[in-house]
Amino acid sequence: MADLTVLIAARNEEERIGGTVEALRAEFAHAEILVVDGASTDGTAAAAEAVGAVVLRLGGRGKGEALSAGERMAASGPLLLCDADLRGSLAELVDGDADLRVAAFTTRVGGGFGFAKRVARALIRLRTGYVAREPLSGQRRLSERARAACFPLAPGFGCEVRMTIDALRAGLVVEEVDLDLDHRATGRDAGGFAHRGRQLLDALLAAGPLAVNHRGQRLPLVGWLAGLRRDPGVAAIAAIGLADDLWSGKERGLKAHFEAGRTTGVLKLVGIPLVALWRTRSVSGALLVAGCANLLNQLDTKPGRALKAYAATAFVLDAPLGLAVLLLPYDLRERVMLGDAGSNAFGAMVGFKSVGRFHGWGRWATVAGVVALNLVGERRSLGELIERTPGLSWIDSAGRV
């Protein structure tokens, strides 16, 4: 076990982290113990360092983000994930050949009514067919293969649910081990129910489509919600974008997609104009809708950028603003991402509103402007141009973490 790394995400655990680290050091003498301190307001970091742990201080992110940051610092080899307030031996968890070994507590102390756990169990079964007894357990041992398949983790408290899903979908062996362990359980009070509510929401988001953002964080894709509208054109374009989110390759740009042939990018390049043509019964309308959908997709490279562009044009065109306003704070704080489904759908809404607003030569002039911006984006990054332009750069960065 000389190459084992023990990874702990901790926040405000000054009273218990020292004992947890000391017990782990006694049990795994040759392992490195790495504690990721998630913006604690007490002496958690100092207490962990005092007993020999390596401490990484992180901002106010969630559990999945903290563990992912720690994994990037850890040496190659297997990982042992552990809660900061754990009591009991994990030696049996480290033994064994399964790629992902999960501790199942033999004794239950505290907790709520089990609703969050039942939902988490159902999500894993829905995605993989596997029935997990302890879908939310934070005590896990990952082989190098499991580590490669699961990291970066899903954000927040959804990390364990998605970890199990990713390992199983990668064809790895998952095993649950009964252990006599104890940790500080949440009760049936306001704080406990709030915690389990966050667990439930994070698990639901983690079980859906995810993508890696510009920082290397893995975030839920929620832009497909824009397709849940009565407009069949927007819904169809969102579905095409979602296909690209789920099955896209490494190709970027029009040239790369056409050279590769049958890609989800080519599906978008052909499918979105055809949907727009069917919906508008007009060549100029199809070009305008497809151009707007692709343009907003090109802008979706930094948090909030595409939604800000949509909000500005939607205000002028009287397009729906509710969902964009709701998602913008979460997008800016890097809690969710639009993805192609969202950026294409929001762009299509702008396009359809523009078709209703502009007619004749005015529409063709708008088409020319949108196509020109798309061509500029193919040759140079629109994001870089925005960041270099005074005024636009300030608006672009406003509100980001």
C-alpha positions in Angstrom: 0.0 0.0 0.0 3.0 2.3 -0.4 1.4 4.0 -3.4 -2.0 4.5 -1.7 -3.3 8.0 -1.3 -6.0 8.8 1.3 -8.1 11.7 0.2 -10.4 13.6 2.6 -12.7 16.5 1.9 -13.2 18.5 5.0 -15.1 21.7 6.1 -15.3 22.9 9.6 -14.1 19.6 11.1 -11.6 21.0 13.6 -12.8 18.8 16.4 -12.6 15.5 14.6 -10.2 15.8 11.7 -7.1 15.3 13.9 -8.4 12.0 15.3 -9.4 10.8 11.8 -6.0 11.5 10.3 -4.1 9.9 13.2 -6.2 6.7 13.0 -5.6 6.6 9.2 -1.9 7.2 9.6 -1.7 4.3 12.2 -3.5 2.0 9.8 -1.9 3.0 6.5 1.6 4.0 7.6 3.1 4.3 4.1 0.1 6.1 2.5 0.0 9.9 1.8 -2.9 11.5 3.6 -4.2 14.5 1.7 -6.9 16.8 3.2 -8.8 19.3 1.0 -10.1 22.1 3.2 -13.2 23.6 1.6 -13.1 27.2 3.0 -13.4 26.2 6.6 -14.0 29.0 9.1 -12.4 27.1 12.0 -9.0 25.5 12.5 -9.6 22.4 10.3 -6.5 23.0 8.1 -4.2 23.6 11.1 -5.5 20.6 13.0 -4.9 18.3 9.9 -1.4 19.7 9.3 -0.5 19.2 13.0 -1.0 15.4 12.7 1.0 15.1 9.5 -1.6 15.5 6.7 -0.9 17.4 3.5 -3.5 20.1 3.3 -4.9 21.8 0.1 -6.9 24.9 0.9 -9.8 25.4 -1.5 -12.5 28.0 -1.9 -16.1 27.5 -1.1 -16.8 24.6 -3.5 -18.7 21.4 -3.0 -17.5 17.9 -2.0 -17.1 16.6 -5.5 -15.0 19.7 -6.5 -12.8 19.3 -3.4 -12.2 15.6 -4.1 -11.4 16.3 -7.7 -8.9 19.0 -6.8 -7.2 16.7 -4.3 -7.1 13.9 -6.9 -5.2 16.2 -9.3 -2.6 16.7 -6.6 -2.3 13.0 -5.6 0.4 10.7 -6.9 -0.6 8.0 -9.3 -2.0 4.8 -7.8 -5.2 3.8 -5.9 -7.2 6.2 -3.9 -9.0 5.8 -0.6 -11.7 8.3 0.0 -12.8 9.0 3.5 -15.1 11.4 5.4 -13.4 13.8 7.8 -15.4 12.7 10.8 -15.0 8.9 10.4 -14.4 6.5 13.2 -13.5 2.8 12.6 -11.1 0.7 10.5 -11.0 0.8 6.7 -8.4 -1.9 6.3 -10.9 -4.4 4.8 -12.0 -1.8 2.3 -8.5 -1.5 0.9 -8.1 -5.3 0.5 -9.8 -7.0 -2.5 -9.6 -6.9 -6.2 -12.8 -4.9 -7.1 -12.1 -1.7 -8.9 -14.5 0.3 -6.7 -15.1 -0.9 -3.1 -17.7 0.9 -1.1 -18.2 0.7 2.6 -21.6 -0.2 3.9 -22.2 0.8 7.5 -23.4 -2.2 9.6 -25.0 0.1 12.1 -27.2 3.1 11.2 -27.1 6.1 13.5 -29.3 9.2 13.0 -30.3 10.2 9.6 -33.6 11.1 8.1 -36.4 8.9 6.5 -34.2 7.4 3.8 -35.8 9.3 0.9 -32.5 10.7 -0.5 -30.9 7.3 -0.3 -33.8 5.6 -2.1 -33.7 8.1 -4.9 -30.0 7.8 -5.2 -30.3 4.0 -5.3 -33.0 4.3 -8.0 -30.9 6.6 -10.1 -28.0 4.2 -10.1 -30.3 1.3 -11.0 -31.9 3.3 -13.8 -28.6 4.2 -15.4 -26.8 0.8 -14.8 -29.2 -1.9 -13.5 -27.0 -2.2 -10.4 -28.8 -2.2 -7.0 -26.6 -0.3 -4.5 -27.2 -0.7 -0.8 -25.1 2.4 0.2 -25.3 4.7 -2.8 -24.2 7.8 -0.7 -21.4 6.3 1.2 -18.2 8.4 1.1 -15.8 5.7 2.2 -14.5 4.3 -1.1 -11.4 2.6 -2.5 -10.7 3.2 -6.2 -8.2 1.3 -8.3 -6.2 3.2 -10.9 -8.7 2.1 -13.6 -11.7 3.3 -11.5 -9.8 6.6 -10.8 -9.4 7.2 -14.5 -13.0 6.3 -15.2 -14.6 8.5 -12.4 -12.5 11.6 -12.1 -13.2 14.5 -12.3 -16.2 13.8 -10.1 -19.7 15.2 -10.4 -20.1 18.4 -8.2 -21.4 18.6 -4.7 -23.0 15.7 -2.9 -23.8 14.0 -6.2 -20.2 12.7 -6.5 -20.7 9.3 -5.0 -23.8 8.5 -7.1 -22.1 9.4 -10.3 -18.9 7.6 -9.3 -20.8 4.4 -9.0 -22.5 5.0 -12.3 -19.3 5.9 -14.1 -17.5 2.8 -12.8 -20.3 0.4 -13.8 -20.7 2.0 -17.2 -17.0 1.6 -17.8 -17.3 -2.1 -17.2 -15.5 -2.1 -13.9 -16.3 -4.3 -10.8 -18.1 -2.6 -8.0 -18.3 -4.2 -4.6 -19.9 -3.2 -1.3 -18.2 -4.2 2.0 -19.9 -4.3 5.4 -17.8 -2.4 7.9 -18.4 -1.4 11.5 -17.9 2.4 11.1 -19.3 5.5 12.7 -19.5 9.2 11.8 -21.5 12.2 12.8 -24.9 11.7 11.3 -27.3 14.5 10.5 -30.5 14.5 12.5 -34.2 15.1 11.8 -33.9 18.9 12.3 -33.8 21.8 9.9 -30.1 21.5 9.2 -30.3 17.8 8.6 -33.2 18.1 6.2 -31.5 20.9 4.3 -28.4 18.7 4.0 -30.4 15.8 2.6 -32.2 18.2 0.3 -28.9 19.3 -1.2 -27.9 15.6 -1.5 -31.1 14.8 -3.4 -30.8 17.7 -5.8 -27.0 17.1 -6.4 -27.7 13.4 -7.0 -30.5 14.1 -9.6 -28.2 16.5 -11.4 -25.2 14.1 -11.2 -27.1 11.3 -12.8 -27.9 13.3 -15.9 -25.6 14.6 -18.7 -22.3 16.1 -17.5 -19.5 18.0 -19.3 -16.1 19.3 -18.3 -15.7 23.1 -18.3 -12.8 25.4 -19.1 -11.4 24.8 -15.5 -11.5 21.0 -15.8 -14.6 20.8 -13.5 -17.3 18.4 -14.4 -20.7 20.1 -14.3 -24.3 19.1 -15.0 -25.7 20.1 -18.4 -29.1 21.8 -17.8 -29.6 23.8 -21.0 -31.9 21.1 -22.4 -34.6 22.6 -20.1 -34.9 25.3 -22.8 -36.3 22.6 -25.1 -39.3 21.9 -22.8 -41.4 24.4 -24.6 -44.6 24.2 -26.7 -42.6 25.3 -29.7 -41.7 22.1 -31.5 -38.9 23.8 -33.5 -37.1 24.8 -30.3 -37.7 21.4 -28.8 -36.3 19.6 -31.9 -33.2 21.9 -32.0 -32.6 21.3 -28.3 -32.8 17.5 -28.9 -30.2 17.8 -31.7 -27.9 19.8 -29.4 -28.3 17.2 -26.7 -27.2 14.5 -29.0 -24.0 16.5 -29.6 -23.6 16.9 -25.8 -23.9 13.2 -25.2 -22.0 11.7 -28.2 -19.7 14.4 -29.6 -16.1 13.6 -30.6 -13.0 15.8 -30.6 -13.8 17.6 -33.8 -14.1 21.4 -33.5 -15.1 23.8 -36.3 -17.0 23.3 -39.6 -14.0 22.0 -41.5 -13.1 19.4 -38.9 -16.7 18.1 -38.8 -17.0 17.9 -42.6 -13.7 16.1 -42.9 -14.7 13.6 -40.2 -18.0 12.9 -41.9 -20.6 11.3 -39.7 -20.4 13.3 -36.5 -22.9 14.9 -34.2 -21.5 18.2 -35.4 -22.6 17.3 -39.0 -26.0 16.3 -37.6 -26.3 19.8 -36.1 -25.1 21.5 -39.3 -27.7 19.7 -41.3 -30.5 19.1 -38.8 -30.9 22.5 -37.3 -31.4 24.3 -40.7 -33.9 21.6 -41.8 -35.9 22.1 -38.6 -35.8 25.8 -39.0 -36.8 25.5 -42.7 -39.8 23.3 -41.7 -40.7 25.7 -38.9 -40.4 29.0 -40.9 -41.2 27.8 -44.4 -38.5 30.2 -45.6 -34.9 29.9 -46.7 -34.0 33.2 -45.1 -35.7 32.2 -41.9 -33.9 28.9 -41.8 -30.5 30.6 -42.3 -31.3 33.1 -39.6 -32.4 30.6 -37.0 -29.5 28.2 -37.7 -27.0 31.1 -37.7 -28.3 32.3 -34.3 -28.2 28.8 -32.8 -24.6 28.3 -33.9 -23.6 31.8 -32.9 -24.8 31.4 -29.3 -23.1 28.0 -29.2 -19.8 29.7 -30.2 -20.3 32.1 -27.3 -20.8 29.4 -24.7 -17.1 29.0 -23.8 -17.1 30.9 -20.4 -19.6 31.0 -17.6 -22.6 33.2 -18.3 -21.4 34.5 -21.7 -24.1 32.9 -23.8 -26.9 33.6 -21.4 -25.9 37.3 -21.2 -25.9 37.6 -25.0 -29.3 35.8 -25.1 -30.7 38.1 -22.4 -29.6 41.2 -24.2 -31.1 40.2 -27.5 -34.2 38.7 -25.9 -35.0 42.0 -24.2 -35.0 43.7 -27.5 -36.9 41.0 -29.4 -39.4 40.2 -26.5 -38.2 36.6 -26.3 -38.8 34.5 -23.2 -36.4 35.5 -20.4 -37.6 33.5 -17.4 -35.4 30.4 -17.7 -32.3 32.4 -18.7 -32.6 34.6 -15.7 -33.1 31.6 -13.5 -30.0 29.8 -14.9 -27.6 32.7 -15.1 -26.5 32.9 -11.4 -25.8 29.1 -11.4 -23.9 29.3 -14.7 -21.8 32.3 -13.5 -21.0 30.4 -10.3 -20.0 27.4 -12.3 -22.6 25.1 -10.8 -24.2 24.2 -14.1 -23.5 24.5 -17.9 -25.8 25.1 -20.8 -24.2 22.7 -23.2 -25.0 22.5 -26.9 -28.6 21.7 -26.1 -29.1 24.9 -24.2 -27.0 27.3 -26.3 -28.6 26.0 -29.6 -32.1 26.2 -28.1 -31.7 29.7 -26.7 -30.1 30.8 -30.0 -33.0 29.3 -31.9 -35.5 31.2 -29.8 -33.7 34.4 -30.7 -33.7 33.3 -34.4 -37.4 32.5 -34.4 -38.2 35.9 -32.8 -36.0 37.6 -35.4 -37.9 35.9 -38.2 -41.1 37.3 -36.9 -39.6 40.8 -36.5 -37.6 41.2 -39.7 -39.0 40.8 -43.3 -37.7 41.3 -46.8 -34.3 42.9 -47.3 -34.2 43.7 -43.5 -34.2 40.0 -42.8 -31.5 39.2 -45.4 -29.4 42.0 -43.9 -29.8 40.4 -40.5 -28.9 37.0 -42.0 -25.7 38.5 -43.5 -24.7 40.0 -40.2 -25.3 36.7 -38.3 -23.4 34.7 -40.9 -20.5 37.1 -40.9 -20.2 36.8 -37.1 -20.3 33.0 -37.4 -17.5 33.1 -40.0 -15.4 35.3 -37.8 -15.9 32.8 -35.0 -14.7 30.0 -37.2 -11.4 31.9 -37.9 -10.9 33.6 -34.6 -12.4 33.0 -31.1 -15.3 35.3 -30.4 -14.6 34.9 -26.8 -11.1 36.3 -27.2 -12.4 39.3 -29.2 -14.9 40.0 -26.4 -12.2 39.8 -23.7 -10.0 42.2 -25.7 -12.7 44.8 -26.2 -13.1 47.4 -23.4 -16.6 47.5 -22.1 -17.6 44.2 -23.5 -14.9 42.5 -21.4 -16.3 44.1 -18.2 -19.9 43.0 -19.0 -18.6 39.5 -20.0 -16.7 38.9 -16.7 -19.3 40.5 -14.4 -20.7 38.1 -11.8 -18.2 35.3 -12.3 -16.6 33.5 -9.4 
